[in-house]
Structures are given as C-alpha cells and as structure tokens.
Amino acid sequence: MTAARTPCGATSDSRLTEFIGQVPAAELVPGTDHYGSVQGNPPVVKFFAGDRLAGYAFVNSDWVNSTGYSGQAIQILVGLTLDGKIAGARLMAHHEPIILIGIPPERIAAFIQGYVGRDVLSIAHEGPSERPAVDLVSGATVTVTVIAESMVRSAIRVARAEGIGGPAKTETTAAREIDPAHEAPSDWIGLLGDGSVKHLSLSVGDVTEAFKRAGNQNAVDHPESDDPATPFIDIYAAPVSVPAIGKRLLGDAGFAAMQQNLKPGQQAILVAANGAYSFKGSGYVRGGIFDRFEVLQGDSSIHFRDVTHTRLGDIQAAGAPSFKDVDLFRVPDGSTLNMTLPWRLQLLVQRALGARDKAFLTFDLSYELPPLYLKQAPVPVAASNATLTATTGPEPSEPPMWHAMWLAKTGQIAILLAAIGLLTLIFFFQDWLVRRPVLYDRLRLGFMIFTLVWIGWYAQAQLSVVNVLAFLSALRTDFRWEYFLMAPLIFILWFATAASLLFWNRGAYCGWLCPFGALQELTNRIAKLLKIPQLKISFSVHQRLTALKYIVFMVLFGISLSALGTAEQAAEVEPFKTAIILRFARGWPFVLYAGAMIASSLFVERAFCRYLCPLGAAMAIPARMRLFDWLRRYRECGNPCQRCANDCPVQAIHPEGHINPNECIQCLHCQMLYHHDQKCPVMIQRRLKREKFVALSSPSMLPKTKGSVRQADGPSLPRT
C-alpha cells in the first residue's frame, strides 16, 4: 500500500517536467531509455528500461526544504531505483554564490555523485563505501550540507510514498525491550564473544585496498606507511546505557555517574580505540562536533558534539586492554537511538594526498544487541487497537535542518556572541576607553586580528552584498526565516549589525567585525611601520569617489530584480570570497584582483571600503535612521581645527567639522583625539591653562611680604 504524500517545504510550481526535458533518462540513470508521465503531488515520474519499470525521478525541493546559503532552493534531479538506491543525481538549478563563482562545478558534481548507489532505506552497508565529507568542499559547508541532506531525505520520502524498498520495510515485528534480568559476561573476552562489544580492526593495507576498490588510485599511492601491516585503527563500540553492559564496562560507580547525566530515555555508547588514526579527530576542538564518525539507524543519522561527550580513563571489565582513547557519548537531544534495533557506527577515514587535498572513505562497525539482552514487550490493548491508525497516519515531522547547523556550531556561536558583547561594552564605555590611548590602540589591534583570523579565515563569517540581495529577493517572493538560519554565524552577525544601525550606523560592522576591512586596516598599519608614503586625497575628490560604491550597489540591486544569479556573479566586485572564504585558493584573475584591492590599502587606508564596497553602501542607506549620536565634538572642530579631519582613517569628517555617518566606521580615533591633551588643540589649550593656574597657585609662585613668615598650612603671620 502506498503511503500518503506529505511534502515538506515543497513548492506548488515544480520544475520536474522542465528538468526531465533537459536530462534524458539514460543520462540520469544509465541503462534506462525513457520517462513516463509526471504524476502526483508532490510530483514524481517513472523511468523505464524498455517496458520494465526501473524507478522514479523527482526533484528534491518538491519533497523537502532545500534552501541554501543564498536563500533560494537548491534543486537536484534525483533517480531512485525500486530497491531504494539513489541511481543518479544532477544539480539543475541554484543561486549559491560559492558555486557560481568560487568552487569548481566539477567538485560539487563529484560530491553529488558520491551519493549515487547509496541505499537510503537499508540499515547497514556491507564493506566500505566512498562518501564525501561535508568539509571536503572547503568554503561551501552550508551548500553541500543542504545538498546531501535534501537528497537523502527526499529519496526516503519518495521511497515511502511509492512503497518501494521491499515488503520487509513495512512489515511489523513484535516490540522488544531490554531484559533487566540478563547478566553480561564478567570479563572482556566474554563481552567480545557474546557480541556485547563489537570490534573493527583496520590496517594500512586494508584502507589502501578499500581505496583501490573505490577506484581512487591517487589515494592508493599515498599510504600512511610503507608497511601495509601497520595498524591503522582498532575500534570498539558498545551501548553502555544497557545496564548489564554498562556496569561491566564502566564499573558500578561509573555507570551510576553516567545515569545521573542521562535524561529519561536518553541512550549512551562507549567507543574505544587504539592505532595511528583517531576516530575523534580535531574538528570537535574547533567546531564542537565529532566529524569523523556518526551513528546510523534506519534513515536517521546521529552526530555527536563535545557537550555530550565524556573522556574516560580505562575500561573496567576484567582483562580489558589499555586504549589510547576511551570515550562516552550521550545521544544528543532531538535524536533517538533505539538499542533494541540494529545500528551502526560509520567511521570516516581520510588520507592526505598533499598539502590541501584529502581522500575520504567510510567503514561500518555494525551493532545488534544480542537476543539474550531482550525480551518481548507487552503490547497495551489501546495500542493494539490503534495499530492500523498509527501505521497509516502521517510521518513524524523531522527537525528543521537549521537546528543541526546551530547545534554543530555551538562553540563558535558562543565565541562570536562573546566578541559582540565585548564590542558593545567598548561602545557604551567608549569615553573611558579612549582616555587611555595605549589601551585603546592595543585593544583595537587585537580585535582586528581576531576579526580577520577567527571570524574571517577560520569561521568564514564574512558578510556579503549577496546576503542583502538574497534577503531583498526573499521579501519579494517567499520569505522564510529558515533561509537565513542555515548559516548561524552569518545570521548572528546580520542580527547584530541590524540592531547596531540604530545606535552606531554601519560602523559597528564595517569598522570592527568585517574581516576584509580588518585585513585592509592591518595592511595599512604594516605599511606605516615600513614608512610607505601615504597618498593624500583631497576632500572634494574623496567625496565624489565615495559615490561609486552606491552606484555599484544600485547596479547589483537592479540586476537582482530580474536575474538574481547574474547579480550574484556580478557581486564578485567584492574580493571577500577570494581573500576570506577561499583564502586565495582560486584562479589567478580573482587572486590578482583581490591582491590589488589589498595592495591599495598600503597607500590609502581602507581604499576598497571607502570607494567600492557595495555592502557598505547597502548598510549606509538604512543607517540614516539611527537614533543616537555618540561621537562628541567641540565648537572649534572644523573652524578652525582640522586635526580630526586630517587624521580620520576614512576621511569621514568634513572640513567644517561635521562627521558623515554614511562613511564613519566608528573606529573611535576622533574620540581618542577629543580627549587627548597632547594632540587636540582645544585640549592642549585647556591643559596649558590648567598648568598655568596650578603653577600660579603653588607656594613657590606666591609673592612674599616683608616682615612676615609663611606657615605651612595657614595664613601669613606678623613677625614678632
């Protein structure tokens, strides 16, 4: 019986008919020769080999939410065979800027092809299979995550809707539960022998042979050791939330401590390993997520994070060997692991091919709880009567994809929020800070380095005018917050920037949180240290040149009204992607352009920010609505004093002393001068008057009266 169709994030205007007209059946799924008619809602189309039905083709975005970084759907034509395997996939339409210009299309195509042949309904694979990792395509994490998740989820929904995958997928089995009366073996050998602990051992030769079967000769030629017998990894896994097993492996005290940290119904597994390869890697240190393994059960996958991880010492079972890594992982909130059903730990193995390139392969450690640990669960009468209704009812809703994105970046989110909090304190207490010029300078220098290195090169949270164009396009079409929640750090930066526009115009972002702006400022600092002459631009010329960035933005906006993809390509006028996101790993024309923009900052501080940045222009327009003016000025500023105007790093101060909020980057340099009694003429005059008054008030400067003597703390008294 075919399940009811329950689209998730699907749109009514499907492009399936258009796409199958562009891609013949034989190109999508080799061995087939034609399509049938499009049917259903969401739609699918059958494909045939002669008169034989071979499977179904569909568009991922018709079945699940596939919104990418750009806020537009990533549309992939997918072919699914009658046994539940992805037989072919083709990227058909998208507006992802990182793919339009930046990531070579063949790398994305290779990533998608890595999922061809994957059985989306099977509980376990046999043997290793090559699977691209999300971080394989550097700089496109959001995009490739959406591609992978949407392909698999949509294929699962189509398989369920069309009833494919075999009768074993739908038949019911008696419910089972953990039998608390069963005792686990008391020693390590016994636990291995009865299947309580499962084991996977790989040598360097095993990994090399797997790459050879996968057809990756480059990986075959780069083994970790010349000796194929060298141990690669020896890994063990067990469900320690099963009381009998947990008490043996953790000891009674360790099991009790774990139980205190587990929520009702929450499960936990133990993973231990020896060998040259670590199943933990180092990704969890940077991003808080363990990216070298996942637990799979049915069509769901579980990724573990540092907040649900506990490092252990030794395994307590008698005769257990010592391990380099012994770790406890609790199943995170929002995920479910049923210990009475089979599951598998999938290990992602990577092999370095050079300084930047890596090859990836997965190996499975399958686990099924031995039957002796289980007993048949009693079935309530009410549940029995409701079986038919439950089996034909709607599928449980899946958590939105952006939830996983935020959970995976918990650590980075905390760091970014702390940085934004510090910046807020800097602005609110700016008068206190700028009165201490050395502290102000060191703090700003440190913040610029943090912005460039961590926000930019590490976290890749560089805002772009592409975000603005995508937002404006979404407002005109189908606005959903999910579009923008897919990139947590970008969303937080945009939220903070929007709020700061009311207080400090665009300067909070442009002057402090923009990685490319920080790169320009640091470049100019180095230039000044090296005594490189600075180019002085007259204010009249400068004022006219600043109009260029507004023209650039309006042109991009005009193009986006009719062709968003073209506008995103034209947005390469921003060198952000080359210099920050891709860290100069691009074709020479892009690197040459980005290098020229950075080199201009050697002679004119923040030259790109001043004259060409469309993002700065886009922010300056709504910044006119700011409610407060936090920058203090003297009556003498501009008439006659020009000190601040001459020293402003972006020439945001007019000759008459007025600060142009559209150009100000809120660097606070003018505020430092405002309070500086060695640089500001007004403050210098006040200091001199104060010094003169103090000097006149000192005892040594008072005139002495003949016939009197001055007492230390009193009036002059007559001499006796």
C-alpha positions in Angstrom: 0.0 0.0 0.0 1.4 3.4 -1.0 1.9 5.9 1.8 0.3 9.3 1.7 2.4 12.0 0.2 3.5 14.5 2.8 5.6 17.2 1.2 7.9 19.2 3.5 9.0 22.5 2.2 7.8 21.6 -1.3 6.5 24.3 -3.7 3.5 24.1 -5.9 5.4 25.2 -9.0 7.5 22.1 -9.5 10.1 22.2 -12.3 10.2 18.4 -12.7 8.7 18.5 -16.2 11.2 21.1 -17.3 14.2 19.2 -15.8 13.4 15.8 -17.4 13.2 17.6 -20.7 16.8 18.7 -20.2 18.2 15.4 -18.9 17.3 12.3 -20.8 16.6 9.2 -18.7 19.7 7.5 -20.0 21.9 10.3 -18.7 20.2 10.4 -15.3 20.2 6.7 -14.8 22.4 4.6 -17.1 20.5 1.6 -18.6 17.1 3.3 -18.9 15.7 4.8 -22.0 12.6 6.9 -21.3 10.4 8.6 -18.8 6.7 8.1 -18.1 4.2 10.8 -17.4 4.6 13.2 -14.4 2.1 12.3 -11.7 1.2 13.0 -8.0 1.7 16.0 -5.7 4.5 16.3 -4.9 5.2 15.0 -8.4 7.4 12.0 -9.5 7.9 10.5 -12.9 8.6 6.9 -13.6 11.6 5.9 -15.7 11.8 2.7 -17.7 14.3 0.3 -19.3 12.2 -0.8 -22.3 8.9 -1.8 -20.9 10.3 -2.5 -17.4 9.7 0.0 -14.6 13.2 0.9 -13.3 12.4 3.5 -10.7 11.2 7.1 -10.0 12.7 10.5 -10.8 11.9 13.6 -8.7 13.2 17.0 -7.7 14.5 17.2 -4.1 13.0 20.6 -3.4 9.5 19.3 -4.1 9.7 16.9 -1.2 11.9 18.6 1.4 13.3 22.0 2.3 16.5 22.5 0.2 17.1 26.2 0.8 20.7 27.0 0.6 23.1 29.8 1.6 21.5 32.2 -0.9 18.0 31.8 0.5 16.9 30.0 -2.7 16.2 26.4 -3.2 19.0 24.1 -4.5 17.2 21.9 -7.0 18.5 18.4 -7.8 17.0 15.9 -10.2 17.3 12.5 -8.4 16.7 9.0 -9.7 15.6 6.3 -7.2 15.5 2.6 -8.1 12.9 0.1 -7.0 15.2 -1.3 -4.3 15.6 2.1 -2.6 19.0 3.2 -4.0 19.9 6.6 -5.5 20.7 5.7 -9.1 21.6 9.1 -10.4 21.5 12.8 -9.5 22.1 16.1 -11.3 22.3 19.6 -9.9 19.8 21.5 -12.0 19.2 25.0 -10.5 20.7 27.0 -7.7 21.7 30.5 -6.7 24.6 29.6 -4.4 27.4 32.2 -4.9 30.1 29.8 -3.7 29.2 27.5 -6.6 28.5 30.2 -9.2 32.0 31.6 -8.7 34.5 30.0 -6.4 34.1 26.3 -6.1 34.7 24.5 -9.4 31.4 22.9 -10.6 33.1 19.5 -11.1 33.9 19.3 -7.3 30.2 19.8 -6.5 29.3 17.3 -9.2 31.7 14.8 -7.7 30.2 15.4 -4.3 26.7 14.6 -5.6 27.9 11.5 -7.4 29.3 10.3 -4.1 25.7 9.5 -3.1 24.9 7.5 -6.2 24.4 3.9 -5.2 23.5 4.7 -1.6 20.7 2.6 -0.2 18.6 5.2 1.6 16.4 2.6 3.4 19.0 -0.1 4.2 20.0 -0.4 7.9 23.6 -1.3 7.1 26.1 -1.3 4.2 28.5 -4.2 3.7 32.1 -3.1 3.4 33.5 0.4 2.9 31.9 2.8 0.5 33.3 6.2 -0.6 31.3 9.0 0.9 32.3 12.7 0.5 32.5 14.6 3.8 30.9 18.0 4.2 34.2 19.6 4.9 35.7 18.1 1.7 34.4 21.2 -0.2 36.1 24.0 1.7 34.1 27.2 1.9 30.8 25.6 0.9 29.7 23.9 4.2 26.1 25.1 4.2 25.7 24.4 0.5 27.0 20.8 0.4 25.2 20.0 3.7 21.9 21.1 2.2 22.7 19.1 -1.0 23.5 15.9 1.0 20.6 16.1 3.5 18.0 17.1 0.9 18.9 14.3 -1.5 18.8 11.6 1.2 15.7 12.9 2.9 13.7 13.4 -0.3 14.7 10.0 -1.5 13.4 8.5 1.7 10.1 10.3 1.4 9.7 9.2 -2.2 10.5 5.6 -1.3 7.9 5.6 1.5 5.3 7.4 -0.7 5.8 4.9 -3.6 6.1 1.9 -1.3 9.4 0.8 -2.7 12.2 -1.0 -0.8 10.5 -4.4 -0.4 7.9 -5.7 1.9 10.4 -6.1 4.7 10.3 -2.3 5.0 6.7 -2.2 6.1 6.0 -5.5 7.9 5.5 -5.2 11.6 7.6 -7.0 14.2 6.9 -7.7 17.9 8.1 -4.9 20.1 11.1 -5.8 22.3 12.6 -4.2 25.3 15.8 -4.6 27.4 15.6 -7.6 29.8 17.0 -6.3 33.2 17.4 -9.9 34.5 20.1 -10.8 32.0 23.7 -10.6 33.2 26.5 -9.7 30.9 29.8 -11.7 30.9 32.2 -10.5 33.6 35.3 -10.3 31.5 36.5 -8.6 28.3 36.8 -11.8 26.3 33.3 -12.8 27.2 31.9 -9.4 26.3 33.5 -9.7 22.8 32.5 -13.3 22.5 28.8 -12.8 23.0 28.6 -9.6 20.9 28.1 -7.2 23.8 31.1 -5.3 22.4 31.7 -5.1 18.7 35.1 -4.6 17.1 36.5 -3.3 13.8 40.3 -3.6 13.0 41.9 -2.0 10.0 45.5 -2.0 8.8 47.1 0.5 6.4 46.8 -2.2 3.8 43.1 -2.6 4.5 42.5 1.1 3.9 44.6 1.0 0.7 42.7 -1.9 -0.7 39.4 -0.1 0.0 40.6 2.9 -1.9 41.7 0.6 -4.7 38.2 -0.9 -4.9 36.8 2.6 -4.9 38.9 3.4 -7.9 41.0 6.2 -6.2 44.5 5.5 -7.4 45.8 8.8 -6.0 44.9 7.7 -2.5 46.4 4.2 -3.1 49.7 5.9 -4.0 49.8 7.8 -0.6 49.7 5.2 2.2 50.3 6.3 5.7 53.1 3.7 6.0 55.1 1.6 3.5 54.3 -1.4 5.6 50.7 -2.5 4.8 50.5 -4.5 8.0 50.9 -1.3 10.1 47.9 -1.0 12.4 45.6 1.9 11.3 42.8 1.7 13.9 41.4 -0.9 16.2 38.0 0.4 17.4 35.4 -1.0 19.7 31.8 0.1 20.4 29.1 -0.9 22.9 25.8 0.5 24.3 26.6 1.4 27.9 23.1 2.6 28.6 22.1 -1.0 28.6 22.6 -1.7 32.3 24.2 -5.1 32.1 26.8 -3.9 29.6 27.3 -0.5 31.1 28.1 -1.9 34.6 30.7 -4.2 33.2 32.5 -1.7 31.1 32.2 1.4 33.4 32.0 -0.3 36.8 29.2 0.2 39.2 30.3 3.7 40.2 31.0 4.8 36.6 27.6 3.5 35.5 25.8 5.3 38.3 27.6 8.6 37.5 26.6 8.2 33.8 23.0 7.5 34.8 22.9 10.8 36.7 23.8 12.7 33.5 21.3 10.8 31.3 17.8 12.2 30.8 14.8 9.8 30.8 15.0 7.7 27.7 18.4 9.0 26.7 21.0 6.5 25.4 24.8 6.4 25.5 27.5 4.5 23.8 31.1 3.8 24.6 33.8 4.0 21.9 37.4 2.9 22.5 40.3 2.7 20.1 44.0 2.2 19.5 46.1 2.9 16.4 47.6 5.7 14.4 44.2 7.1 13.3 41.9 8.8 15.8 38.2 8.4 15.4 37.7 11.7 17.2 40.0 13.9 15.0 40.4 17.6 15.9 37.2 19.0 14.4 35.4 18.9 17.8 38.0 21.2 19.3 37.3 23.9 16.6 33.6 23.5 16.0 32.4 21.3 18.8 31.3 18.4 16.6 32.9 15.0 16.1 33.1 14.8 12.3 35.0 11.5 11.8 32.1 9.2 12.9 28.4 9.1 13.1 25.8 6.5 14.3 23.2 5.5 11.7 19.9 3.7 12.4 17.3 3.3 9.7 17.2 6.5 7.7 18.5 8.8 10.6 22.0 9.8 11.5 23.3 10.9 14.8 26.3 13.3 15.1 27.9 13.8 18.5 29.1 17.1 20.0 31.6 18.0 22.7 28.8 18.9 25.1 27.5 15.3 25.1 31.0 13.7 25.3 32.9 12.5 28.3 36.5 11.3 28.1 37.1 8.2 30.3 40.2 6.6 31.7 40.2 2.8 31.4 37.6 0.1 30.7 36.7 -1.6 34.0 35.9 -5.1 32.6 38.4 -7.7 33.7 41.1 -8.4 31.2 40.3 -5.3 29.1 43.4 -3.9 27.3 44.6 -0.3 27.6 43.3 2.1 25.0 44.6 5.4 23.7 41.0 6.7 23.5 38.1 5.7 25.7 35.1 8.0 25.3 31.5 8.1 26.4 28.9 9.7 24.0 25.4 10.6 25.0 22.8 10.7 22.3 22.1 14.5 21.8 18.6 16.0 22.3 16.5 15.7 19.2 18.0 12.4 18.1 16.8 8.9 19.0 18.8 5.7 19.2 16.7 2.5 19.9 19.1 0.0 21.4 16.7 -2.9 20.7 17.2 -2.3 17.0 20.4 -2.7 14.9 22.6 0.4 14.4 26.0 1.0 13.0 28.9 3.3 13.7 30.2 4.7 10.5 33.9 5.8 10.6 35.1 8.4 8.1 38.7 7.7 7.2 40.7 10.4 5.5 44.0 10.1 3.7 46.2 13.1 2.9 47.1 13.5 -0.7 49.1 16.6 -0.3 49.2 19.9 1.5 45.4 20.6 1.0 43.7 17.6 -0.7 42.4 14.5 1.0 40.6 11.4 0.0 37.7 10.0 2.1 36.3 6.6 2.7 33.8 5.2 5.2 33.9 1.9 7.1 31.0 0.5 9.1 31.0 -1.1 12.5 27.6 -2.8 12.7 26.0 -3.5 16.1 23.0 -5.5 17.1 22.2 -6.2 20.7 22.4 -9.9 21.4 19.0 -11.5 21.8 19.7 -12.6 25.3 19.5 -9.0 26.4 16.0 -8.6 25.0 12.5 -9.8 25.9 9.2 -9.2 24.2 7.5 -6.0 25.4 3.9 -6.2 26.5 1.5 -4.5 24.0 -1.2 -2.4 25.6 -4.7 -3.1 24.4 -5.2 0.5 23.4 -2.0 0.5 21.4 -3.1 -2.7 19.7 -6.4 -1.2 18.6 -4.7 1.9 17.3 -2.1 0.0 15.2 -3.9 0.4 11.9 -4.5 4.1 12.5 -0.9 4.7 13.5 0.6 2.9 10.5 -1.5 4.9 8.1 -1.1 8.2 9.8 1.3 11.0 8.9 5.0 10.5 9.4 6.6 12.2 12.4 7.9 15.6 11.5 11.7 15.9 11.1 13.5 18.7 12.9 14.4 21.6 10.6 17.8 21.3 9.0 18.9 24.6 10.6 18.6 23.1 14.0 21.5 20.7 13.3 23.5 23.6 11.9 23.2 25.6 15.1 23.9 22.6 17.3 27.0 21.8 15.3 28.4 25.3 15.8 27.5 25.8 19.5 31.2 26.6 20.4 31.6 29.1 17.6 28.3 30.8 18.4 29.4 31.3 22.0 32.7 32.9 20.9 31.0 35.2 18.4 28.4 36.3 20.9 31.2 37.0 23.4 33.0 39.1 20.8 29.9 41.1 20.1 29.3 41.6 23.8 32.8 42.9 24.2 32.3 45.3 21.3 29.0 46.5 22.8 30.9 47.3 26.1 33.5 49.2 24.1 30.9 51.4 22.6 29.0 52.0 25.8 32.1 52.8 27.7 34.0 54.5 24.9 34.7 57.7 26.8 36.6 55.7 29.5 38.5 53.7 26.9 39.6 56.5 24.6 41.0 58.5 27.5 43.6 55.6 27.7 45.2 55.9 24.2 47.6 53.0 24.6 44.9 50.6 25.9 42.6 51.7 23.1 45.1 51.1 20.4 46.1 47.6 21.7 42.5 46.6 22.1 41.6 47.7 18.6 44.6 46.0 17.2 43.7 42.7 19.0 40.1 43.0 17.8 41.2 43.5 14.2 43.4 40.4 14.4 40.6 38.4 15.9 38.1 39.6 13.3 40.5 38.7 10.4 41.8 35.3 11.7 38.9 33.9 13.6 35.7 35.5 12.2 37.1 35.5 8.6 39.6 32.8 7.8 38.6 30.3 10.5 34.8 30.7 10.9 34.3 32.2 7.4 31.6 34.5 8.7 32.2 37.3 6.1 29.0 39.2 5.3 28.4 40.0 1.6 26.1 42.1 -0.5 24.9 38.7 -1.8 23.2 38.3 1.6 21.4 41.6 1.1 20.3 40.7 -2.4 19.0 37.3 -1.3 17.1 39.0 1.6 15.5 41.5 -0.7 14.6 38.8 -3.2 13.1 36.7 -0.4 10.9 39.7 0.7 9.5 39.9 -2.8 8.9 36.2 -3.2 8.7 33.6 -0.4 10.3 34.9 2.8 11.1 32.4 5.5 13.4 32.7 8.4 14.7 29.2 7.7 16.5 30.6 4.7 18.8 32.7 6.8 19.1 30.4 9.9 21.0 27.9 7.8 24.2 29.8 8.5 24.3 30.6 12.3 27.3 32.9 12.4 26.1 34.9 9.4 22.6 35.2 10.9 24.0 36.4 14.2 26.3 39.0 12.5 23.4 40.3 10.5 21.1 40.5 13.5 23.8 42.3 15.5 24.5 44.6 12.5 20.8 45.5 12.1 20.5 46.3 15.7 23.7 48.4 15.8 22.4 50.5 12.8 20.1 52.3 15.3 22.9 53.2 17.6 26.2 53.5 15.7 25.2 53.4 12.0 27.2 50.9 9.9 30.4 51.4 11.8 29.9 48.6 14.3 30.3 46.0 11.5 32.4 47.9 8.9 34.8 49.2 11.5 35.1 46.2 13.8 33.5 43.0 12.6 34.3 42.9 8.8 37.2 40.5 8.1 38.2 42.2 4.8 38.0 45.6 6.5 40.3 44.3 9.2 42.7 42.9 6.6 42.9 46.3 4.9 43.5 48.1 8.2 46.2 45.7 9.3 47.8 46.0 5.9 47.9 49.8 6.3 49.4 49.5 9.8 52.2 47.4 8.4 52.7 50.0 5.6 53.0 52.8 8.0 55.5 50.8 10.1 57.6 50.3 7.0 57.4 54.1 6.2 55.5 53.6 3.0 54.3 57.0 1.8 50.5 57.5 2.2 48.5 59.0 -0.7 46.6 62.1 0.3 43.3 62.5 -1.5 41.7 65.9 -1.5 38.3 66.0 0.2 36.5 67.1 -2.9 37.9 64.2 -4.9 37.3 61.8 -2.0 33.6 62.9 -1.7 33.0 62.2 -5.3 34.7 58.8 -5.2 32.6 57.7 -2.3 29.5 57.8 -4.6 31.0 54.9 -6.6 30.0 52.3 -4.0 26.4 53.4 -4.1 26.4 53.2 -7.9 27.8 49.6 -7.7 25.2 48.6 -5.2 22.3 50.1 -7.2 23.5 48.3 -10.3 23.7 45.0 -8.5 20.2 45.6 -7.0 18.8 46.4 -10.3 20.2 43.3 -11.9 18.9 41.1 -9.0 15.3 42.2 -9.7 15.3 40.2 -12.9 18.3 37.8 -12.6 19.5 37.1 -9.1 22.0 34.6 -10.3 23.6 37.2 -12.6 23.7 39.7 -9.8 25.4 37.2 -7.5 28.1 36.7 -10.2 28.5 40.4 -10.6 28.9 40.7 -6.9 32.5 39.4 -7.4 33.3 43.1 -7.3 33.7 42.2 -3.6 37.0 40.4 -3.1 35.7 38.9 0.1 35.2 35.4 -1.3 38.7 35.2 -2.7 40.6 36.7 0.2 38.5 35.5 3.2 36.3 32.5 2.3 38.6 30.7 -0.1 41.8 32.1 1.4 43.2 32.9 -2.1 42.8 29.4 -3.4 41.2 30.5 -6.7 42.1 31.2 -10.3 44.7 33.9 -10.9 42.3 36.6 -12.1 40.4 36.6 -8.8 43.6 36.5 -6.8 45.1 39.3 -8.8 42.0 41.5 -8.3 41.9 40.7 -4.5 45.6 41.4 -4.2 45.2 44.7 -6.0 42.4 45.8 -3.6 44.6 44.8 -0.6 47.6 46.5 -2.1 45.7 49.7 -2.5 45.4 49.8 1.3 49.2 50.2 1.5 48.8 53.7 0.3 45.2 54.6 1.1 43.7 53.2 4.3 40.6 51.1 3.6 40.5 52.2 0.0 38.0 49.5 -1.0 35.8 50.3 1.9 35.8 54.0 1.0 35.0 53.8 -2.7 33.9 50.4 -4.0 32.2 48.3 -1.3 28.6 47.7 -2.2 27.9 46.1 1.2 29.0 49.3 3.0 26.7 51.2 0.7 23.8 48.9 1.4 24.3 49.3 5.1 24.7 53.1 4.9 21.2 53.6 3.4 19.2 52.3 6.4 21.8 53.7 8.8 20.3 57.1 8.2 17.6 56.1 10.7 20.0 55.9 13.6 18.6 57.3 16.8 21.7 58.4 18.7 24.8 60.4 18.0 27.6 59.0 20.3 30.5 60.9 18.8 31.4 64.1 20.7 32.6 67.3 19.0 33.8 70.8 20.1 32.6 74.1 18.6 36.1 74.6 17.3 36.1 71.3 15.3 36.3 72.3 11.7 36.6 76.0 12.5 39.4 76.4 12.7 40.7 73.0 13.9 41.2 70.3 11.3 43.2 67.7 13.4 40.4 65.1 13.4 39.5 65.6 9.8 43.2 65.1 8.8 43.6 62.0 10.9 40.4 60.2 10.2 41.3 56.9 8.6 38.4 57.0 6.1 38.0 60.8 5.7 34.5 60.7 7.2 34.9 64.2 8.7 34.0 67.1 6.6 36.3 70.2 6.6 33.6 72.1 8.5 33.8 69.5 11.3 30.7 67.5 10.6 31.0 63.7 10.7 29.4 61.9 7.8 27.5 58.9 9.4 27.4 57.2 6.0 31.2 57.0 5.8 32.1 56.7 9.5 33.4 53.3 10.6 33.1 54.1 14.3 36.8 53.4 14.9 36.8 55.9 17.8 40.0 57.5 16.6 38.5 61.0 16.7 37.2 60.3 20.2 40.7 59.4 21.3 41.8 62.8 19.9 38.9 64.5 21.5 40.2 63.6 25.0 43.9 63.8 24.2 45.6 66.8 25.8 48.7 66.4 23.7 47.1 66.2 20.3 43.7 68.1 20.4 44.3 71.9 20.2 41.2 72.5 22.4 42.5 70.1 25.0 46.0 71.5 24.7 44.7 75.0 25.5 42.8 73.6 28.4 45.8 71.8 29.7 48.0 74.9 29.4 45.5 77.0 31.3 45.3 74.3 33.9 49.0 74.1 34.2 49.3 77.9 34.5 46.7 78.0 37.2 48.4 75.2 39.1 51.7 77.0 38.8 50.3 80.3 40.0 48.6 78.5 42.9 51.8 76.8 44.1 53.5 78.3 47.2 56.8 79.0 45.4 55.0 81.3 43.0 53.2 83.4 45.6 54.8 86.8 46.4 56.4 87.1 49.9 55.6 90.0 52.2 58.5 91.6 54.1 58.1 91.2 57.8 56.0 88.1 57.6 56.7 84.4 57.5 54.5 81.9 55.6 53.2 78.9 57.6 52.9 75.6 56.0 49.1 75.3 56.5 47.9 78.7 57.4 47.9 82.5 56.6 51.0 84.7 56.8 51.6 85.8 60.3 53.4 89.0 61.5 57.0 88.5 62.6 57.4 89.0 66.3 
